Amino acid sequence: MSDWDDPYDGDEEHDPITLSPQVQEVFDYEVTPPDVVSAIAAFLVGLRETLDGGRHPEHAEQVPGLPGAYLAPLVRDLGLVQYHATETPHGPAIYVARVVRMDDHPEGF
């Protein structure tokens, strides 16, 4: 994870959530609108909360044909997050692969 205030207080080596480089770039406040940053942060907080219960975020859907892959909507319909869930010797692990922002696509997409 990055240096921002993360509610995870466990061992960083076994942090169950890993962000891809593409997702880490979203936290560049100079290029990403604040509402998108806050929506992604809200998703990550919700993801961490659901990990404790062994569930997936509300409204997450499996990606057909890609075992362990899920798509979840961001709040305020700002886009989608693709993540991959696996089991490790330390428990469940999530790789947040990418964010598809609605403002990245032309109108009428």
C-alpha positions as CSV (number, residue, x, y, z in Angstrom):
1,M,0.0,0.0,0.0
2,S,1.0,3.6,-0.1
3,D,1.9,6.0,2.7
4,W,-1.6,7.5,2.9
5,D,-3.7,6.9,6.1
6,D,-4.7,3.3,5.7
7,P,-7.0,1.8,8.3
8,Y,-5.1,-1.5,8.1
9,D,-2.9,-1.9,11.2
10,G,-1.5,-5.4,10.5
11,D,1.8,-6.6,9.1
12,E,2.5,-4.8,5.8
13,E,4.2,-7.9,4.5
14,H,0.9,-9.8,4.7
15,D,-1.4,-7.0,3.8
16,P,-4.4,-8.7,2.2
17,I,-4.9,-5.8,-0.4
18,T,-2.4,-5.0,-3.1
19,L,-2.8,-2.2,-5.5
20,S,-1.6,-2.4,-9.1
21,P,0.6,0.4,-10.4
22,Q,-2.3,1.7,-12.4
23,V,-4.5,2.0,-9.3
24,Q,-1.7,3.6,-7.3
25,E,-1.5,6.3,-10.0
26,V,-5.1,7.2,-9.4
27,F,-4.0,8.8,-6.1
28,D,-2.1,11.5,-7.9
29,Y,-4.2,14.4,-7.0
30,E,-2.8,16.6,-9.8
31,V,-4.4,14.4,-12.5
32,T,-7.4,12.7,-10.8
33,P,-10.5,14.6,-9.8
34,P,-11.1,14.6,-6.0
35,D,-14.5,12.9,-6.3
36,V,-12.9,10.0,-8.1
37,V,-10.1,9.7,-5.5
38,S,-12.7,9.7,-2.7
39,A,-14.8,7.1,-4.5
40,I,-11.8,4.8,-4.8
41,A,-10.8,5.4,-1.2
42,A,-14.3,4.5,-0.1
43,F,-14.2,1.3,-2.2
44,L,-10.9,0.3,-0.5
45,V,-12.3,1.0,3.0
46,G,-15.4,-1.1,2.1
47,L,-13.2,-3.8,0.7
48,R,-11.1,-4.0,3.9
49,E,-14.3,-4.1,6.0
50,T,-15.8,-7.0,3.9
51,L,-12.5,-9.0,4.1
52,D,-13.1,-9.5,7.8
53,G,-16.4,-11.2,7.0
54,G,-15.1,-13.2,4.1
55,R,-17.5,-11.5,1.7
56,H,-17.2,-9.3,-1.4
57,P,-18.2,-5.6,-1.6
58,E,-21.9,-4.9,-2.2
59,H,-22.9,-5.1,-5.8
60,A,-19.6,-6.8,-6.9
61,E,-20.1,-9.2,-9.8
62,Q,-17.9,-12.1,-10.9
63,V,-16.3,-11.6,-14.3
64,P,-17.5,-14.5,-16.5
65,G,-14.7,-16.8,-17.7
66,L,-12.1,-15.3,-15.3
67,P,-12.1,-17.2,-12.0
68,G,-11.5,-15.0,-9.0
69,A,-12.0,-11.8,-10.9
70,Y,-14.8,-9.3,-9.9
71,L,-16.1,-5.9,-11.0
72,A,-17.5,-3.5,-8.4
73,P,-19.1,-0.1,-9.0
74,L,-17.6,3.0,-7.5
75,V,-20.0,5.2,-5.5
76,R,-21.8,8.0,-7.4
77,D,-21.5,5.9,-10.6
78,L,-18.0,7.2,-11.3
79,G,-16.6,4.0,-12.7
80,L,-15.8,0.4,-12.0
81,V,-13.0,-1.4,-10.1
82,Q,-11.7,-4.8,-11.2
83,Y,-10.1,-6.9,-8.5
84,H,-9.0,-10.5,-8.1
85,A,-9.5,-12.6,-5.0
86,T,-7.3,-15.5,-4.0
87,E,-6.7,-17.6,-1.0
88,T,-3.2,-17.5,0.5
89,P,-1.6,-19.2,3.5
90,H,-2.3,-16.0,5.4
91,G,-6.0,-15.8,4.4
92,P,-7.8,-14.1,1.6
93,A,-5.8,-11.7,-0.7
94,I,-7.1,-9.1,-3.0
95,Y,-5.3,-7.6,-6.0
96,V,-7.0,-4.4,-7.1
97,A,-6.1,-4.5,-10.8
98,R,-7.6,-1.4,-12.4
99,V,-10.1,1.4,-12.2
100,V,-12.2,2.2,-15.2
101,R,-13.4,5.8,-14.8
102,M,-16.5,7.1,-16.6
103,D,-14.8,10.4,-17.3
104,D,-12.1,8.6,-19.3
105,H,-14.6,7.7,-22.0
106,P,-16.3,9.9,-24.6
107,E,-19.9,10.9,-24.1
108,G,-22.2,8.2,-25.3
109,F,-19.8,5.3,-24.5
